[in-house]
Amino acid sequence: MTRSTRSGNAAFLQRNESVFTSHDFTSVLSKNSIAISMDGKGAWRDNVFVERLWRSIKYEEVYLKAYDSVSKARSSIGHYLTFYNGQRPHSSLDRKTPDQAYFNPLPQLAAA
């Protein structure tokens, strides 16, 4: 938890405000410049997309494999995320991939 990421300090997303709000816990995060997100405003809406992604990663990748090492797990999950974004159609995106939905421009509306 106190480890920094390559691009800077980590962020800690608070999922259950009643568990991890003690001063002892949050002070460790603060001392290590780890951002704490626990405002509670719209938290379920903010988190729903990440929860869906993690569910897909777990059921379509992690639970199906027995990784020999952390590096192999990282590599395999990285390949899965490339597939997830570039090849796997999503029902919530009208059967488009996230890359298609994000990178393809929206059609122009005709002037009235």
Rosetta constraint file for C-alpha pairs under 8 A:
AtomPair CA 1 CA 29 HARMONIC 7.85 0.50
AtomPair CA 2 CA 28 HARMONIC 7.60 0.50
AtomPair CA 2 CA 29 HARMONIC 6.89 0.50
AtomPair CA 2 CA 32 HARMONIC 6.15 0.50
AtomPair CA 2 CA 34 HARMONIC 7.70 0.50
AtomPair CA 3 CA 9 HARMONIC 7.70 0.50
AtomPair CA 3 CA 10 HARMONIC 7.38 0.50
AtomPair CA 4 CA 8 HARMONIC 6.10 0.50
AtomPair CA 4 CA 9 HARMONIC 4.56 0.50
AtomPair CA 4 CA 10 HARMONIC 5.51 0.50
AtomPair CA 5 CA 9 HARMONIC 5.50 0.50
AtomPair CA 5 CA 10 HARMONIC 5.71 0.50
AtomPair CA 9 CA 32 HARMONIC 7.61 0.50
AtomPair CA 9 CA 33 HARMONIC 6.20 0.50
AtomPair CA 9 CA 34 HARMONIC 5.70 0.50
AtomPair CA 9 CA 35 HARMONIC 7.90 0.50
AtomPair CA 10 CA 33 HARMONIC 7.82 0.50
AtomPair CA 10 CA 34 HARMONIC 5.27 0.50
AtomPair CA 10 CA 35 HARMONIC 6.89 0.50
AtomPair CA 11 CA 34 HARMONIC 5.20 0.50
AtomPair CA 11 CA 35 HARMONIC 4.65 0.50
AtomPair CA 11 CA 36 HARMONIC 6.29 0.50
AtomPair CA 11 CA 37 HARMONIC 7.74 0.50
AtomPair CA 12 CA 29 HARMONIC 7.98 0.50
AtomPair CA 12 CA 34 HARMONIC 6.49 0.50
AtomPair CA 12 CA 35 HARMONIC 5.89 0.50
AtomPair CA 12 CA 36 HARMONIC 5.08 0.50
AtomPair CA 12 CA 37 HARMONIC 6.42 0.50
AtomPair CA 13 CA 36 HARMONIC 6.08 0.50
AtomPair CA 13 CA 37 HARMONIC 4.99 0.50
AtomPair CA 13 CA 38 HARMONIC 6.78 0.50
AtomPair CA 14 CA 20 HARMONIC 7.37 0.50
AtomPair CA 14 CA 36 HARMONIC 6.82 0.50
AtomPair CA 14 CA 37 HARMONIC 5.64 0.50
AtomPair CA 14 CA 38 HARMONIC 5.07 0.50
AtomPair CA 15 CA 38 HARMONIC 7.39 0.50
AtomPair CA 16 CA 20 HARMONIC 7.05 0.50
AtomPair CA 17 CA 21 HARMONIC 6.08 0.50
AtomPair CA 17 CA 38 HARMONIC 6.64 0.50
AtomPair CA 17 CA 40 HARMONIC 7.99 0.50
AtomPair CA 20 CA 25 HARMONIC 6.40 0.50
AtomPair CA 20 CA 26 HARMONIC 7.33 0.50
AtomPair CA 21 CA 25 HARMONIC 6.70 0.50
AtomPair CA 21 CA 26 HARMONIC 6.30 0.50
AtomPair CA 22 CA 26 HARMONIC 6.23 0.50
AtomPair CA 23 CA 27 HARMONIC 5.69 0.50
AtomPair CA 24 CA 28 HARMONIC 6.66 0.50
AtomPair CA 25 CA 29 HARMONIC 6.90 0.50
AtomPair CA 26 CA 30 HARMONIC 6.16 0.50
AtomPair CA 26 CA 36 HARMONIC 7.92 0.50
AtomPair CA 27 CA 31 HARMONIC 5.92 0.50
AtomPair CA 28 CA 32 HARMONIC 6.43 0.50
AtomPair CA 29 CA 33 HARMONIC 6.33 0.50
AtomPair CA 29 CA 34 HARMONIC 5.01 0.50
AtomPair CA 29 CA 35 HARMONIC 7.25 0.50
AtomPair CA 29 CA 36 HARMONIC 7.45 0.50
AtomPair CA 30 CA 34 HARMONIC 5.69 0.50
AtomPair CA 30 CA 35 HARMONIC 7.17 0.50
AtomPair CA 38 CA 43 HARMONIC 7.82 0.50
AtomPair CA 39 CA 43 HARMONIC 7.45 0.50
AtomPair CA 42 CA 46 HARMONIC 6.17 0.50
AtomPair CA 43 CA 47 HARMONIC 6.05 0.50
AtomPair CA 44 CA 48 HARMONIC 5.85 0.50
AtomPair CA 45 CA 49 HARMONIC 7.78 0.50
AtomPair CA 47 CA 51 HARMONIC 6.13 0.50
AtomPair CA 48 CA 52 HARMONIC 6.19 0.50
AtomPair CA 49 CA 53 HARMONIC 6.24 0.50
AtomPair CA 50 CA 54 HARMONIC 6.18 0.50
AtomPair CA 51 CA 55 HARMONIC 6.12 0.50
AtomPair CA 52 CA 56 HARMONIC 6.28 0.50
AtomPair CA 53 CA 57 HARMONIC 6.22 0.50
AtomPair CA 54 CA 58 HARMONIC 6.05 0.50
AtomPair CA 55 CA 59 HARMONIC 6.11 0.50
AtomPair CA 56 CA 60 HARMONIC 5.55 0.50
AtomPair CA 56 CA 61 HARMONIC 7.61 0.50
AtomPair CA 57 CA 61 HARMONIC 5.30 0.50
AtomPair CA 57 CA 62 HARMONIC 6.32 0.50
AtomPair CA 57 CA 77 HARMONIC 7.54 0.50
AtomPair CA 57 CA 80 HARMONIC 7.61 0.50
AtomPair CA 57 CA 81 HARMONIC 7.97 0.50
AtomPair CA 58 CA 62 HARMONIC 4.72 0.50
AtomPair CA 58 CA 63 HARMONIC 5.64 0.50
AtomPair CA 59 CA 63 HARMONIC 5.57 0.50
AtomPair CA 59 CA 64 HARMONIC 7.14 0.50
AtomPair CA 60 CA 64 HARMONIC 6.74 0.50
AtomPair CA 61 CA 65 HARMONIC 6.60 0.50
AtomPair CA 61 CA 77 HARMONIC 6.97 0.50
AtomPair CA 61 CA 80 HARMONIC 6.91 0.50
AtomPair CA 62 CA 66 HARMONIC 7.67 0.50
AtomPair CA 62 CA 77 HARMONIC 7.59 0.50
AtomPair CA 67 CA 72 HARMONIC 6.11 0.50
AtomPair CA 67 CA 73 HARMONIC 5.52 0.50
AtomPair CA 68 CA 72 HARMONIC 6.49 0.50
AtomPair CA 68 CA 73 HARMONIC 7.63 0.50
AtomPair CA 69 CA 73 HARMONIC 6.30 0.50
AtomPair CA 70 CA 74 HARMONIC 6.12 0.50
AtomPair CA 71 CA 75 HARMONIC 6.14 0.50
AtomPair CA 72 CA 76 HARMONIC 5.98 0.50
AtomPair CA 73 CA 77 HARMONIC 5.96 0.50
AtomPair CA 74 CA 78 HARMONIC 5.93 0.50
AtomPair CA 75 CA 79 HARMONIC 6.27 0.50
AtomPair CA 76 CA 80 HARMONIC 6.22 0.50
AtomPair CA 77 CA 81 HARMONIC 6.15 0.50
AtomPair CA 78 CA 82 HARMONIC 6.35 0.50
AtomPair CA 79 CA 83 HARMONIC 6.31 0.50
AtomPair CA 80 CA 84 HARMONIC 5.93 0.50
AtomPair CA 81 CA 85 HARMONIC 6.05 0.50
AtomPair CA 82 CA 86 HARMONIC 5.89 0.50
AtomPair CA 82 CA 87 HARMONIC 7.81 0.50
AtomPair CA 83 CA 87 HARMONIC 5.05 0.50
AtomPair CA 83 CA 88 HARMONIC 6.09 0.50
AtomPair CA 84 CA 88 HARMONIC 4.97 0.50
AtomPair CA 84 CA 89 HARMONIC 7.96 0.50
AtomPair CA 84 CA 97 HARMONIC 7.52 0.50
AtomPair CA 84 CA 98 HARMONIC 7.78 0.50
AtomPair CA 85 CA 97 HARMONIC 5.89 0.50
AtomPair CA 85 CA 98 HARMONIC 5.04 0.50
AtomPair CA 85 CA 99 HARMONIC 5.55 0.50
AtomPair CA 86 CA 97 HARMONIC 5.78 0.50
AtomPair CA 86 CA 98 HARMONIC 6.69 0.50
AtomPair CA 86 CA 99 HARMONIC 5.48 0.50
AtomPair CA 86 CA 100 HARMONIC 7.54 0.50
AtomPair CA 87 CA 97 HARMONIC 6.04 0.50
AtomPair CA 88 CA 96 HARMONIC 7.87 0.50
AtomPair CA 88 CA 97 HARMONIC 5.67 0.50
AtomPair CA 89 CA 93 HARMONIC 7.65 0.50
AtomPair CA 89 CA 95 HARMONIC 4.71 0.50
AtomPair CA 89 CA 96 HARMONIC 4.85 0.50
AtomPair CA 89 CA 97 HARMONIC 4.55 0.50
AtomPair CA 89 CA 98 HARMONIC 7.73 0.50
AtomPair CA 90 CA 94 HARMONIC 6.65 0.50
AtomPair CA 90 CA 95 HARMONIC 4.78 0.50
AtomPair CA 90 CA 96 HARMONIC 5.76 0.50
AtomPair CA 90 CA 97 HARMONIC 5.93 0.50
AtomPair CA 90 CA 98 HARMONIC 7.52 0.50
AtomPair CA 91 CA 95 HARMONIC 4.88 0.50
AtomPair CA 91 CA 96 HARMONIC 7.56 0.50
AtomPair CA 93 CA 97 HARMONIC 7.07 0.50
AtomPair CA 93 CA 98 HARMONIC 7.37 0.50
AtomPair CA 93 CA 101 HARMONIC 6.85 0.50
AtomPair CA 96 CA 100 HARMONIC 5.93 0.50
AtomPair CA 96 CA 101 HARMONIC 6.22 0.50
AtomPair CA 97 CA 101 HARMONIC 6.25 0.50
AtomPair CA 98 CA 102 HARMONIC 5.95 0.50
AtomPair CA 99 CA 103 HARMONIC 5.67 0.50
AtomPair CA 99 CA 104 HARMONIC 7.79 0.50
AtomPair CA 100 CA 104 HARMONIC 5.46 0.50
